[in-house]
Amino acid sequence: MRLLDEPGSETMIMIKELKWYMSSMISTDLFTVMRERHSVKHFDPAHSLSAQEIRELLELAGSAPSAWNLQHWKFLAIADPAAKDKLLPVAYGQQQAAEASVVIAILGDLEANRNAEAVFDPAVNAGHMPEEVKAALIGQIEQAYAASPAYARDEAIRNASLAAMQLMLAAKARGLDSCPMGGFDAERFVQAFNVPARYIPVLLVAIGKAAAPARPSARFPAEQTIVWNGF
């Protein structure tokens, strides 16, 4: 008698087909989110997000990859009306800064190397990483940060940008809209919001409900952007 979970049985075949179908559906949903996310310029000012909803979005954003898992980002959530009023002139009067439910300032950590102990200690304590491996990794990190003054800034911007993109995709998956904003006075932002010298403003991301559809924009075809195996 053939067991139900025996390889090749009808039950096993159905389970495999179901897993494939579910995997396909998940991929399709992700692709839909990616294709339908557009930069919205006009938000519904009446739509609000709770602190918990914002926290959940930022938790998803913080699952982005980063070099050595140093997590080179800090998120400044600007949701209070008074804080938005302070942000508006810093963002050159762009109304999405005031109308969005929340504006997340993506800050890059210029001293992300200082996160290494906190990043690696749980793995060491759990027995997943030998102490000598941790020491070697920290040595590599400190050497990289000491090699060039530009390294810390480049890494802060590069890795924080990964979190920014993940945030916008997470927002779209939750039925929200977003707009990345690079047009703002970074120095004035630092002064207005008392940003510590450790952090550099990278991007503002407005999140909320669209009051008007995003303006259609074209993209270059893949053939125009891909170079195979070198120029």
C-alpha positions in Angstrom: 0.0 0.0 0.0 1.4 3.4 -0.9 1.5 5.9 2.0 -0.1 9.3 1.5 3.2 11.1 2.1 5.3 8.7 0.1 7.2 10.4 -2.8 5.2 10.2 -6.0 1.8 9.8 -4.2 -1.1 11.9 -5.4 -1.1 13.7 -2.0 2.5 14.6 -2.3 2.0 15.8 -5.9 -0.9 18.0 -4.8 1.1 19.4 -1.9 4.0 20.3 -4.3 1.6 21.9 -6.8 0.0 23.9 -4.0 3.4 25.1 -2.7 4.3 26.1 -6.3 1.0 27.9 -6.7 1.4 29.8 -3.3 4.9 30.7 -4.2 3.8 32.0 -7.6 1.0 34.0 -6.0 3.5 35.6 -3.6 5.8 36.5 -6.4 3.0 37.9 -8.4 1.9 40.1 -5.5 5.5 41.4 -5.1 5.8 42.2 -8.8 2.4 44.0 -8.7 3.6 46.1 -5.7 6.8 47.0 -7.5 5.0 47.9 -10.8 2.2 49.9 -9.1 4.4 51.9 -6.7 4.6 55.4 -8.1 5.7 58.7 -6.6 2.5 60.5 -5.4 2.7 64.3 -5.2 -0.8 65.0 -3.6 -1.8 63.3 -0.4 -5.1 63.2 1.5 -4.3 65.4 4.6 -7.2 63.9 6.4 -5.7 60.4 6.4 -3.7 59.5 9.5 -1.5 56.7 10.5 -1.2 55.4 14.1 2.2 55.2 15.8 1.9 51.4 15.6 1.2 51.5 11.8 4.3 53.7 11.3 6.3 51.4 13.6 5.4 48.3 11.6 6.4 50.0 8.3 9.7 51.0 9.8 10.3 47.5 11.2 9.9 46.2 7.6 12.2 48.9 6.3 14.8 47.9 8.9 14.8 44.4 7.5 16.7 45.7 4.5 20.2 44.3 3.9 23.3 46.2 5.0 27.1 45.7 4.9 28.2 43.6 7.8 24.5 43.9 9.0 25.5 47.2 10.6 22.1 48.7 9.7 23.4 52.1 8.7 20.1 54.0 9.2 18.1 55.9 11.6 14.5 56.9 10.9 13.1 60.2 12.0 9.3 60.0 11.8 7.6 63.4 11.3 3.9 63.0 11.9 2.9 65.9 14.3 1.4 68.9 12.5 3.8 71.3 14.1 6.7 69.2 13.0 5.3 69.1 9.5 5.0 72.9 9.5 8.6 73.1 10.5 9.6 70.7 7.7 7.7 72.4 4.9 10.1 75.4 4.3 13.0 73.0 4.7 11.5 70.9 1.9 11.2 74.1 -0.3 7.4 74.3 0.2 6.6 70.9 -1.4 3.1 70.2 -0.2 3.5 66.5 0.2 5.7 67.3 3.2 2.7 68.8 4.9 -0.1 66.7 3.5 1.3 63.2 3.9 0.3 61.2 6.9 3.9 60.9 7.9 7.3 61.9 6.5 10.1 59.6 7.3 13.6 61.2 7.2 16.0 58.5 6.2 19.3 59.3 8.0 22.6 57.5 7.2 24.8 56.5 10.2 28.3 57.8 9.7 29.4 55.8 12.7 27.7 52.5 11.9 30.9 50.7 12.8 30.0 51.4 16.4 27.0 49.0 16.0 29.2 46.0 15.5 29.3 44.7 19.1 25.5 44.9 19.3 25.1 43.2 16.0 27.4 40.3 16.6 27.0 39.7 20.3 23.6 37.8 20.0 25.2 35.4 17.6 28.2 34.8 19.9 26.0 34.4 22.9 23.8 31.9 21.1 26.8 29.9 20.1 26.4 30.6 16.3 29.6 32.7 16.0 33.0 32.0 17.7 34.4 34.9 19.6 37.5 35.0 17.4 35.3 35.3 14.3 33.5 38.3 15.9 36.9 39.9 16.6 38.1 39.3 13.0 34.9 40.9 11.6 35.2 43.9 13.9 38.8 44.3 12.8 37.8 44.3 9.2 35.1 46.9 9.9 37.4 49.2 11.8 40.1 48.9 9.1 37.6 49.8 6.4 36.3 52.8 8.3 39.8 54.1 9.1 41.1 53.7 5.5 39.2 56.6 3.9 37.2 59.5 5.3 34.7 59.1 2.4 34.0 55.4 3.3 31.7 56.1 6.2 29.6 58.6 4.2 29.4 56.4 1.1 28.3 53.4 3.2 25.8 55.5 5.2 24.1 56.7 2.0 24.3 53.4 0.1 22.8 51.3 2.9 20.3 53.8 4.2 19.0 54.0 0.6 18.2 50.3 0.6 16.1 50.8 3.7 14.3 53.7 2.0 13.3 51.6 -1.0 12.1 48.8 1.3 10.0 51.3 3.2 8.2 52.5 0.0 7.5 48.9 -1.1 6.2 48.1 2.4 3.9 51.1 2.3 2.5 50.1 -1.1 2.0 46.6 0.1 -0.1 48.0 2.9 -2.2 50.0 0.5 -0.4 53.3 1.0 1.4 55.6 -1.3 4.7 57.3 -1.1 7.1 59.9 -2.5 10.8 60.0 -2.1 12.1 63.5 -1.8 15.7 64.5 -2.4 14.8 68.2 -2.8 15.3 69.6 0.7 17.9 71.7 2.5 20.0 69.1 4.4 21.9 71.6 6.5 18.7 73.4 7.5 17.0 70.0 8.3 19.8 69.1 10.7 19.4 72.4 12.5 15.6 72.4 12.6 15.4 68.8 13.9 18.5 68.8 16.1 20.1 65.9 14.2 23.2 64.6 15.9 26.5 64.9 13.9 26.6 61.1 13.7 23.8 61.1 11.1 23.5 62.5 7.6 20.1 63.2 6.0 19.8 61.0 2.9 16.2 61.2 1.8 12.7 62.2 2.9 9.9 59.7 2.2 6.3 61.0 2.4 3.8 58.3 3.1 0.0 58.4 3.1 -3.1 58.0 0.9 -3.0 59.6 -2.5 -5.5 62.4 -3.1 -4.7 62.3 -6.8 -3.1 59.6 -9.0 0.6 59.8 -9.6 1.6 61.3 -12.9 2.5 58.6 -15.4 6.2 58.3 -16.1 8.0 56.2 -18.7 11.0 53.9 -18.0 13.8 53.0 -20.4 13.4 49.5 -21.8 15.8 46.9 -20.3 17.7 46.7 -23.5 18.7 50.3 -23.1 20.0 49.9 -19.5 21.7 46.5 -19.6 25.4 46.0 -20.5 26.4 42.4 -20.7 29.8 41.4 -19.4 31.6 44.8 -19.7 31.5 47.9 -21.9 
